[in-house]
């Protein structure tokens, strides 16, 4: 059931409680509206309604602004039920005032009815931001808001019988009770906060800070035509809403005048709002989507001013209840079910950088300002004329809105092209399926056939984002009509579109006819176009006529065309006795030298692997496809095909993982992005650290592919993500947080991850014991001890999630900051011990209370293995850093290993570790530092640095001897293991002496800019450097005191 609603695993309870709370809110809201407007119209009068609405508009600006600021500083999920309770309690004194007969309360009731929904929904969706990421919110918004609609329907129909039973004023405590129930329904949401959400808060803050800056109103108006058009529509909509509502309220009051008017008006509101709610729900489910596809988003939105226009015309002719009901029902159905969703889709045409600010302007001050101005115009029309004059004043406004909507419809294709050209491919995708209806795509036909290649490509890129059923006929039709300049672009786009739809074949007679007209002119097509058209035709056409036409191309002079025809016939199931074997032909083509035939072979292998998973040749086919990675030409196509096969078949595609990983260092952006996706979908957990490394990539497509790959790996990578979040580079953190928030980790998986961390602690302690007291392996032992700390910290995070006790995670973080401060650490450990379950306390406390190397003999259940066995296991460790260090120290200790590339990195690391200013760095930080130092080999008598020159490098002597002097005065001689330049490294001052080589020398150079960049990525390095320098200053001070 959840799947049918678009709800994915892990979202069911959030959706259920959220929708239930909104259902109760909808009931409370409609009850309050019915009673407040009934009393106001009958006891105050409709002529005062615009003035009260105007006061509410001003008040709403203040209350929503205040609530937004409070929500920014508080825990939103803690605040949500309290706001709901506050709104519920607010209704009780109003009820008492009604019972007391205080006439001023009726205006307050109307204001309260308007404030309640606005404030409740505002805080609700702000709180949902702490439970759902952006894609989830977009998916769940409509089905959750259906809860409000259902609550409105049932609450409205129930208002009449409840009003008879309790009296009209009795609906106020009913509304209050339902608000209290809504508050109770929000309480479970706090327990459903995403796992590890404690870490996600900084990301949310950064996003809000990023979105806080943007374009001002003047810049939006001057630079963005879409904003100008939507501005007019939004302003007119805001103006007309209160004007129509006044006229409707006026005729409703007139129709129910006389004895029993309040009861009759309440019954009228109850029935009308209930049926309108039912109509809105039915329109959303059954009509809106079809309307968008039929006439397009802009034209569907343009129906709103048309309905307003007819509504006001009817009321201008005769101020009657049928005219008012018809106008109000039509407007509510159109606005709630069609117009509002359409406008939200149109907002996606704004570039991501200005979208939040543009939508905030339109939905906030412009719409509310229009509402306030509409109330002022209503008051003026009543004072200068009559209630009927309001309709006459509204007619030109509706006409202006209609004109602006038709202008938007006319310029819509151009706006789409501009939006498509300016968007980011990976972060700012258009809502193609919703924005590109058949009518709009047909309007883009001249652009598709343009002689200008740039305009043609822009239109092709845009049309390709439509659904395949819309895009394929349009591209085929354009290819048949286009000139020789544009046709190759269109044919290639059609081929890509059909490639993407290979698992769900498209049926389009229109596209088939267009391609047949092209095949009739096949001799005029280039070799590549002819092969692509034959291939596309074979994917679309079926039947004997198609087989006959394709058979004719088996005799084509071009091998790529023959291959495309052969594959198409295989797909049609045509058995030709003289036809060559498909797999043999594909094998020759994919490994051959013909680039066109090779591309066709790659595409056909992809299709066969995706669609014929049960075929006996499947393993052989994927091996042949992976073998084609050796060839740089077409490697990107092969990598992308393998990634798609992994998406479809999961771990089964991992059988060629070693071939794929062998080319993972390819700098081609398409190749790397595809391989990152492949690793995730093929469930290669051993390469998860490679994915994590790319989360901070400067190439946006690599970072996006890494996020996708990690999401595909799922909860199994949680421990690595959490460890990197705490101890890794800053540039990766936002990407890690984004992935973590989207992971659904069931409790049983959490328990398994927790046990895995503790097993890792035991294993690393055992390895450390085997290497203990061996100077050659000190750096490896250091890394193992650091890993124990990291694993224990991650285990505490998992345990906090398992037990639902966030304080365990917070204390785990504090433990990381108390190393070396025994008193503070003892206090934190005591607090942590009080929170741990008894069983976990016995397992964890011995490890947390002592240094790992001291706790190891009592906790490791296995005997220390031999050094050789330990090093062998560590060289195969899943973590790349540990593998690298193990390989490097193994070679240094005289062991035979295959990976000699690790030796230089570890050698640099050990040299840096010997420097006093770097002695406090972790193994991870030292390895990152080793990655940026540069090696220099200098001959004898070479000047390394010159006195008086500005230089900011530190030098470490690996081999040779360096003479430090001023003129002829010798100051020092520095040999292997020594260093000079640390002051210049930190301060960037002029050199105070000259450094010259006394013999052929090898130096390591660390530049200040590289160190500063690394400090930005790993701020802990700066902290460690400060601690080290502080200790040195303290030592020097002590010497001076002596």
N, C-alpha and C positions, 0 to 999 in steps of 0.2 A: 504493500500500500504506500509506504513512504516513497519508494522509487517513482511511482506514478505522479506523485506531487513534486518530484524533483528534489527530494530530500535524501541526502547521502548518509552512509553509516556514521553514527556519532552525533547526528544532528536531530534525531527524532525527539529526544526529551526537551531540548532547547525549543524546538518548533512547537511541541505540544503545550508546554507551559506558557510560552510566549503568546501563542494563538489563543489559549484559554484566557489569559489575562486580558488580551485585547477584546475578546468576546464580552467579558464582564464590563470592561470599560465602555464598549459600544452600548450595552444595555443601560448603564448608568447615564451615559451622555444623552441618549434619546429620551430617557425618562425625565431628565432635568430640562431638556429643551421643550418637551411637550408641556410640562407644568409651568415653566417660566413664561413662555410666549402666550399660553392661554390666559394666565393671570394678567400679564402686561396689556394685551390687546383689550381685554374686557374691563380692567380696572384703571388703566392709565390712558390707553388710546393709541391707535397705530400711528398717528401723526407725530408722536414723540419717539417712535422707534429709531429713525435715522440719528437723532441726537444721542441716544444711548449707544448705538453702534459706533458712532464717532468717538465717544468717550472710551469705549472698549478698545478701539484701534490704538489710541494713544497709550492706554494702560498696558496693552499687550506688548508693545515695544519695550516698556520698562520691565515687565515681569519676565518675558522670555530672555532678555539680556541678563537680568539678575540670576535667573536659574541657570543659564549657560555658564556664567562665571563660577557659580557654586559647584556645578557639575565638573568643571575643569580642575577644581582643587580637591574634590572628594572621590571616594570610591563609589563609582556610579551604581554598581550593583547593591551596595549598602544604601545608597541614597534613594533608589527607585521605590521600594516599598514605603519608605517614610514620606516621600512626596505624595504617593497615592493615599496614605493615611491622612496626611494633612489636608488634601483636597476633600476627602470624605468628611473629616471633622468640620471643615469650612461650611458644609451644607447644613449642619445641625443648628447653629444660631440663626441662619436664614429661615429654617423651618419654624423655630420658636417665634421669630418676628412675624411670619405669616400668620401663625396661630393668634398672635397678639393683635393683628389687624393694623400693623404699621404700614402705611401706604408707600413709603419710600423704599421698602424692601423689594418691590417688584422690579424696579430698575436694576437693583443689585443682583436679582436672580438672573436677569437676562445677561448681564455682564459675566456672572459666575458660569453660566452655561457656555459662553464663548471661551472663557479662560480655561475651563476644566479640560476640554479635549486638547487644546493647543499645548498646554503645559504638560499634561500627562503623556501625550505622544512624543513631545520633545525629549523629555527625560527617558522615556522608554527606548527610543531609538539611539540615544546617546549611550545608554547602558548596554544595548545590544552590540555596540561597537567593541565592548570588552569581551563579548562572547563569540562574535562572528567576525571573520575577516571580510574584506571587501567583496570578494566573489560570492561568499555565502550570503551576505546581506542582500546582494542584488538578486540572488536566486530565491531567497526566502521571503523577500519583501511582500510580493503579491499574495502568496498563500497565507502569510501571517495576517496581512491586512484584511483578508477575507473573514477573519475572526471578528473584526470590528463590524463588517457588513452584516454578518449573521447575528451578532449581538444587537445591532440596530433594528434588524427585521423583527426578531422575537420580542425585544424590549418595547418596540413601538406598538406591536399588536397587543402586548400585555398591558399597555398603559390604560386602555379603556376599561377592562374588567377590574384592574387594580384601583383605578380612580373611583369606580362605583363602590368598591368594597371599603377602601380606606379614606375616600375623599380625595379631591385633586391634590390638596396639600400633602396627603399621605405618600405621594410619589417622591417627595424630597427625602424622607428617611429610606425609602426603597433605593433611590440612587446612591445614598450614602452607604448603605449596606453592600451594594454591588461594588462600590469603589473599595470598600474594606476587603471584600472577597478578592478583588483584583490584586490588592496589595499582598494578600496571603499567597496568591498564585505566583507572584514574582519571587517569593522567598526561595524556592528550590533553584532558581536560576543562579544564585550566588554559588551554590555547590557545583554547578555545571561549568564553572569558569574553566577555560582550556588548561590542560596540563602545562605546568611551567609558565603560566601567564604572568607570574611575578616578574619574569625576564622580559615580557613583551611590552610592558608599559613604556620603557624608553623609546621603543620604535613608534608607538602611537604618539608620544610627545613630539618626536622628531617630525612625524608626518604633519602634525598640526602646525608645528613651527614652519615647515616647508610651505604649507598651504597658506600660512598667514600672510606671506608676502605675495603680491600679484599685481595685476593691473587695476588702476583706479577707474571710476566710472567714465571720466573724460576720455581716457585712453581706449577703453572698451568701445565707447561710442564712435570714436574717430577711426579705429583700425579694424573693427569687426562688423561687417554688414549683417551677419546672422544676429548679432546682439541687437542691432538697431531694429530689425524686423520683429524679433521676439519681444523687444521692449514695448513696441506699439501694441502687440497682441496682449501682453501681460497687463499693461496699463489699462487698456480698454476692458479687459476681463474684470479687473479690480473695480473699475468704475461701474460697470453694468450690474455686477452681482447685487450690491445693496439696493440699487434702483428697482430691479425686478422683485427682490424680496419684499420691499416695501409695498409695491402694488399687489403682490400676492397676499400679503398679510392684511392689506386693506380690504380686499374683496372677501377674504376668509372671515374677517370680522363682521362685515356687512351681512354675509350669508347666514351667520349664526347669531344675529342680534335677536333680542327678545328674551322671553322667559327660558330658563335653562340653557342660556347661551354658552356658559363656561363648559358645561358637560358636553354640549354638542360640538363645541370647538375642539375640546380634548379628543372626542371620538373621531373627529375629522382628521386631526393631526396624527392620531394613532394609526388610522387606516392608511392615510396618504404616505406617511414616512415609511410604514411597513412595506407597502407595495412598491414604492420607489426603490427601497433597499433591495427588494427581491428582483426588481427590474435591472438594477445596476449589476447585481451578481450574475444574472442570466446573460446580460449583455457582455460582461467581461469574459464569461466562459464560452459563449456561443457565437458572439457577433464581432467583437473588437478585432480579434486576430484575422478573421476573414476579410473584414473591412480594410485593414491595413494592407493585406496582400492584394486586394482587389483594386483599390484606388490610390493606395500609398499613404504614408504618414502625413505629409503636408495637407493633402486634400481632405483626409479624415479629420484633421484638426480644424480645417476651415469650415466644417459643418457647425461648429460652436457659434460663431457670429451669425451664421445664417439662421440657426434656431432662435437665438436672441432676437434677431430682426423680425422674424415671423411672430414671436411671442409678444413683442412690444406692439407690433402692428395690430394683433388681435386685441390687446388690452386698450389700445388707442381707439379702436372702433367701438368697443363696448367693454366697460369695466365690470366683468361678470366672473363668477366663480369658475365656470368651465374654462374660460379663457385663461384665468390665472393658474388653474390646475394644469392645463395643457402646457402653458409656458414653463411653469416650474418643473413639472415632470420631465419635459423634453430637455431642459437645460441640465438638470441633475443627472439624468441618464447619460447625456453626451459628455458632460464635464468629467464625471467620476469614472466612467467606464471607457471613454475614448480619448477625450482631449488631454486630461492630466497625464495618462501613460504616454501619449504621443509626444507631449512636450518634454517629458523626462528622457525619451529616446533622442529627441532633437538636441538636448544638451550635450550628447556625446559627440556632436559635430564640433564643439569647442575643443581647441587643443588642451591637453591635460594640464598644461601650466596655468591656464586661465579658467578652466572649467569650474573649479570650486568658487572662485570669486564671481564669475558671471552668473552662475546659478543662484548664488547667495544674494546678489543684487536683484535678480528677477523675482525670486521667491520671497525676498524680504522687503526692503524699502519700496521697491516699485509696485509690487502687488498690494502691500498694505497701504502705501500712499494712494494708489488708485482707489482702494476701498474707502479711505477717509475722504477723498475728493468726491467719490460717488455719493457718500452721505451728505456732503455739503451741497452738491447739486440737487439732491432730493429735497433737502430742507428749503433751498432757494425756490425750486419749482412749486412746492406746496405753498410757500409764503406769497409768491408772485402770481400763482395761478390756482391749480387744484391738483388733487391726486392724479387725475388723468394726464396733467401736463408733464408728469415725470416720464411717462412713456414717450411723449413727443420729443422731450429733451434727449432721451436715450437713443432714438432712431439714428441720428447722424453718427453717434459714437459707434453703434453696431456696424454702420456702413463703412466707417473708417477701418474698423477691425477686419471686416471682410476683405476690404481692399488690401490691407497689409498681409492677410493670410494668402490671398491669391498671388500677391507679389512674391511671397516666400515660396509658394508652389512653383511659380514660373522660374525662379532662380535656383531652385533646389538642386538640379544636377550640377550647376556650377559650384554651389556651396559644397556639395559632396566631393567634387574633384579637389577643391582647395583644401578641405579637411583631410582627405586621403593623402595629399602631397605633404602636408605639414605634420602628420602624426608620426609617433615613434612606433616602429613595428612590434616591439616587445612589451611596451608598457602602456600603449595608448591606442589599442585597436578599436576600430569602428564597430558599431553594432550592425554589421553587414546584413545579416538575415532580416533584420527589422527595417533598416533604412532603405534597402534596395528591393523594392517591389517591382513587378513586371512593367508597370507604367513608367517608373523612373528609369529602368534599364533601357526601355525602348527610346526614351528621350535622350539617352547617351549614345545612341547609334551613330549619329554624325561624328561624334568624338572618336568612336572606335574605328571609323573608316577614314579618319583624318590623314592627310598626306604628311603632316608633321609627325615624325616618329615620337617625339616627346609627348605630344598631346595624346597620341594613340596609346602609348605605354601607360600614361596616367589613367586613361579611361579603362584600359585593360586591368590594371591593378585594382581599380575600384569595383568593376563588374565581377572580378574574380572573388570578391568577398560576399557576393550574394549566394543564396542557396544554389546547389548544382542544378536543380530543376529550372532555375531562372537564368543562371549564367551560361550554361552549355548551349541552349538554343540561340541566345544572343551572340555569343562568340562565333558559333557556326554560321549564323546568318551574316555577321559582319565579315567573316573570312571569305564567304562566297561573293560578297559585294565589294570588297576592298581592292585597292590598287596593289600592284606588285610591291610597293614600298611597305605598306602596312600588313599585307597578308602574312608574312613570316612571323610577325609579332603575335598576330591573332591565332595562327595555327599552333604556335608553341604554347600560348596560354590555354587554348582548348585542350591540348594534350596534357598539360599540368592539371587542369580541372578534372579531366577524366581519370588521371592517375590517382588523385585524391579520393575519387568516388569508386575505386575499384572494388571495394568490399560491398558496396551498395549500388549496383549498376543502375544507370539512368536510362529511362526510356523516353525518347523525344522524337516523334515523327518529323517535326519541323527541322530538328538538327540533322536527322538522317537525310532529308531531302536537300538541305543545304550542302552537305558533304557529297552527295551524289552528283550535284551540279559541279562541284570542284573536281571530282574524279573523272567526270566527262571531259575535263580540260587538263587531265593529269600531265600530258606532254608539256604543258606550259609552266608546270610547277618545277621548282628546284628539287634536287634529290632529297634533301632533308624534309622539305615541306611535303613532298609526295609520300615519303615513308610515314610522316606524322599523320597525314590525312588518312592513309590506309589503316594505320593503327587505330585512330579515333573512330573511323567508320566501323571497324571490326568490333569495337566495344559498344557501339550503339545499335547496329543493325543486326537483325536476326532473320531467319527464314531462308528458303531456297534461293530467292533472288539475291540475297546478300552473299550466300555461299558461291553462287555462280560468278558474281562480280569479283569477289576476293580471289577465286581460283585463277582468274585471268591475270592477276598480278603476281602469281608464282613464276611467270615467265618474264618478269621485268628485268631489265639489264642491271638494276641497282640491287646489290645483295641485301641492303637494309630494307628495301621495299619488299623483297621476297620473304625476308624474315618476319616482317610485320604481318604480311598476308598469311604466312604459315601459322604464326601464333594466333591470329584471329580465327582461322579455320579450326584450330585446336579448341579454342574457346567455344566455338559454335557446335563442337562435337561432330564435325564433318570428317568422315573416314575416307581419305583419298589413297588408293593403293600405291600410287607412284610418288607420293609426297615424301620428302626426307624426314628423318626422325627429329622431332622438335628439340629434345634435350641435347643431342649431339650438335645440332646446328647452333643452339644457344651457347654451348660451351666453346665452340670455335670462335663465335663472334665476340664473346665477352673477353676472351684472352687474345683476340686478334688485333690487327693494326687499323682496321677501318673504324674511324671515330663514330660515324653515324650508325653503323651496324652494332657497335659496342654499346651505344646509348640505348638503342632499341632492345638489345639483349638484357641490359640492366633493368630496364622498365618491365620487361616480360618476366624476368626472374622475380622481381618484386611482386608482380601480380600473382604469379604462381605460388609464391611462398605465403602471401596473405590469404589467398582464396582456396588453396588446395592443401590445407594443413595435414590432411590424412593421407596424402599421396606417399607412395613408397619411396619416391625419389626426393622427398623433402630434405633430408639430411644432406644428400649429395648436392642438391641445388644451393642450399645455404653455404656449404663449403666452397662451391665455385664462385658464388657471389662475394664471399669474404676474401677469396684469393685475389679477386680483382682490385682489392685495396692496394696491392703492390704497385699498381700503375697509377701515377699521379694524375694522369688525364682521366677524368671521370671519377676520381676518388670521392669527391663530395657527393655525387649521385649515389654511389655505392654505400657510403656511410649513412646517408639519409634513408636509403632503402632498408638497411639493416636496423636502423632505429625504429622505423615503422613496423618491421617484422617483430622486433622486441616488444613494441607496444601491443601488438596483436597476440603474440604467443608467449610473452613473459620469459621465464627462466629457460624455456626450451631453446630460445635463440642464443642462450649463453654458451652453447656448444662450440661457437667460433670466437669466444671471448678473447682468447690469447692472440688470435690473428688481429682482432680489432684493437686491442690495447697496444699492440706493437707499433701502431701509427698514431698514438694519442698525442704525440708531441708536434704533429703537423700544425703549422701556423695558419692554415686556411680556416677562415672563420666558420664556413659551412661545415667543414669536416669536423672541427673540434666540437661545435655545438651538437652535431648529430651523434658523435661518440659519447658525449656527456649524457644525452638522452638514452642512448643504448645501454650504458652502464647501469642506469637506474632501472629501466624497464626489464632488463635481463637479470636483475636481482644479484648483481655482482657486489656484494657487501664489502668484499676485500678492497674494492676501489672507491669506497665511499669517501675516503679522505681526499681523493683527487677531485671529486665533485665539490666537496666543501672548500677546497682551495680556490675553486673558480667562482665562489659566491661573491668574492670581492674583486672580480676581474673588471678591468676598465672597459672591456668589450661587453656591451650590454647583452648581446645575444648569447654569449657564453654564460654570463651570470643567470640569464633566464633559463637556459637549458640545464644548468646545474640545479636550479631550484626545482625544475620539473623532474629531473632525475631523482633528487632526494625525496620529493613527494611520492614518486613511484616506489622507491625503496621502502617507504613507510616507517613504522615505529622501530624497525630493526636498526635504524641509524640514529635513534634518539640519543644514545649514550655518546656517540662521537660528536653530534651536534652540540650537546650540552657542554662537553669537555672543551670543544673549540670556542664556544661562547664565553666560557669563563677564562680560559687561558690563551686563546688565540688572538689573531690580529683584529684590530678594530674595523678594518674595511669589510670584513666578512660578517660583522655582527648583525647588521640590518637584514641581510639575506638569510642568516641563520634564524633570526627571530621570526621572519616571515614564514619560513618553512615550519618551524616549531609550532606556530599558532595554527597551522593547517593540519597538523598530524592528529589523527584520532588514535589514541593509545588505549586499548581495552585494559582493564585491571589485570587480567591474566598475563598479558604481554608485559605490562609494567613489572609484575613480579619476576618474570623470566629475565628481563633486563637488569633488575636489581641483583638477582642471583649471579648473572653473568659478570657484573662488576665485582662482586665479592670473590668469585672464582678468579678473576683477573688479579685481584689483590694477592690472593694466595699464590698464584703462579709467579707473579713478579717478585714476591718475597723469596720464593724458592730459588729463582734465578739469581737474585741479589746475594743470597747466601753462598751460592756456588762461586760467585765472583768476588766475594768479600776479601779484603786485605791483599789485593793484587793490584799494584800501582798501574799496570798496563791497562786495566779495565776500569779505572776510576770514573771516567766520563760516562761509560755505559752503566756502571752501578748508580751513578748520580741520576741518570735518566730513569732507571727502574724505580728508584725511591720517589722521584717526582711523579711517576705514573701511579704509584700507590696513593699519593696524596690526591691526584686527579680522580682516580677511580673511587676513592672514599667520598670525595665531594659529590661526584655524580650519583653514587649509591644513595647518599642522603637526599638528593633531589628526587630520585625515584621513590624512596621511602616516604617522603613528604607527600607525593602525589598518591601513593597507595593508601596512606592513612588519612588523606585529606587534611593534613596538618601543615599549614604553610610555615609555621614557626620553625619546623625542623629545617626547611630549606634556608630560612633566614639565618639561623644559627650556623648552618653549614658554611654560608658565605662569611660569617664573622670569624669562623675558625681559620679561614684562609688569610685573614688580616692580622691574626694574633701569633703568627709563628715567631718564636724568639722572645715573646712576652708571656712568660709562664703564668703570672698572676691573672692577667686578663683571660688567657686561654683556659685556666682552671675554672673561672667563673662561667665562661661559655659552655664548657664541657658539663658542668654541674647542671646548667639549665637544659642542655640537650639530653642529658641522662634522664631527667624528669619527664621528658616527652616521649622517649623511645618505648615501644612495647617490650615486655620482659624478654622475649626470645631474641629480639634484635639487639637489645641492650647487651646481652651476654656475648654476642658476636662482634659488635662494633666498638664498644667502649675500650677493650684492650688495644685495638688498633689505633683509636683516636687519642688515647691518653699518653701513648709512648711514641718515641721515634720509631719509624718502621723497621729500621735495622735492629733495634733493641727488642721490638715486639715480635720480630720474625721467628726466633727459635721457639716461642711458645705457641704461635698460631699456625705455622706452616705444618701441614699434616704429612707432607712428603719429604723424604730426605733430599738433601742437595744433590743435584746431578753432577756428573763430571763436567769440567770446564768445556771440553770439546763438544759434548752434547748440548750444553747450555748455549754456547755460541751458535751452534748449528740451528737450534730452535729459534734463537733471536734473529738470525739472518733471514728467517722465513716469517717473522712476526707481521701481523696485519698492518701495523703502524709503520709508515715509511721512515719517520725519523729514527725509530729504534732499529729498523733494518739497516739504515745507512750507517749509524754509529757502530752497530755490531760488525758490519762488513769492514769498516775502517779499522777498528781496533783488532780485528782478527788478522788482517794483513800485517799490521804493525807488530803483532805478537808472533808472526811467522806461520800462521795458518793459511792453507790454500783456499782461496775463494774466487768466484768468477767475477764478482762486481768490483773491479779495481777503480771504477769511477768514484766510488765513495771515499777512497783513501784521501784524496786531496781535500775534500770538504771536511773530513774529520781532523786531518792534520791542521788545517786552518783553525778549526774550532778549538783544538787543544792549545794551539799557540795563543789564541785570544783568551782562553781560560786562565792562562798563566799570568796575564797582565793584572796588576793590582786593581785597576779601576773597573775591570770586568769580572772579578773573581766571584761576585755575588749573583751573577746571572744564571738562569736555569739553562739546562741543556737545549731546550727548544729555542730560547732567546739567543744562545751562542751560535746555534746552527743558522738562524736567520741572519745573524751578524756576519757569520762566515760567508754567507751567500752574497754579501755586498762588498767584501774586501777584494782588492785587486792585487795580483802578484806581479812583481817587477824584478827583472834580472839585470843587474848593472855591472859593467866592467870595473876594473881597478881605476882609482882616481876620478871617478865620476862624482859630480856634485849632486847631492840629493836635494838639499835645500840651501838657499843662500841667505846669509845674514841681511836683515833689512827688508827682505821681500815678504809680502803678505801671503800667507799660506795657511790652510786650515786642515791639514792632513796629519794623521798619526801614522808612524811607521813602526813596524815590528820586524826585527832582524831574524831571519830564518837560517841563513848561511852567510859566512863572511864576517867582516869586521868594519865598523863605521867609526870614523874619527870626528868628534865634535870639537870645533875650534873657533876662536875669534882671531882673525888674521893668522899669525903664527903661534898664537897661544893655545896650547892643547887644553881642553876642558874635560874631555872624557873620551873613553873608547868603549864602544858597545858591541858585544858579540851576540851569538845566537841566543834567543830567548829575551834579549833586551829590547827596549823600545824608546822612542823619542817623539816629541811633538804632541804630548797629551794636552798641554796648555793651549796650544794653537787649535787643537781639535775642539776644545770646549769654548774658547774665547775668540778665535779667529784673528789673533793679533799678529804683528810683524815678527818675523823670526829674529831671535836674539843671538843666534850663532849659525855657523855654516856646518853642514854635515857632508863628509866626503868618504867614499868607499876606500878602504885600505887594500882590499882584495876583491876579486870577483864575488858579488854578493847577491843574495836573493832576499827581497823584502816583501812584506805585506803592507798595502796602503789602504787606510780607511779614511774616506773623505767625510768632512763634516756634514755636507748635504745628505749623504747616504745615512749617516747616523741619525740626523734630525728626522728624516723621512721614516726611518725604522721606529724612532721614538713615538712618532705620531700614530703608527700602526700598533705599537706595543708600549703603551705608557708605563707599564711595569718596569721597563728598562730604565726609564728616567728615574723612577723611584729608587731602583737598586743603585744606580750611579750616584744619586744624591746621598744615599746611606753610606756608600763606600767612601765618597769624598768627605762626608761629615766625620766618619771614623778616622780618616787620615788627618783631618784638621785637629780633631780632639787629641790624637796621638802627638802631633807637633806641639800643641798647646801644653800638654803635660810635660813634654821635654823642656819647654821654655820655663815652666814653673819650677822644674828641678834646677 
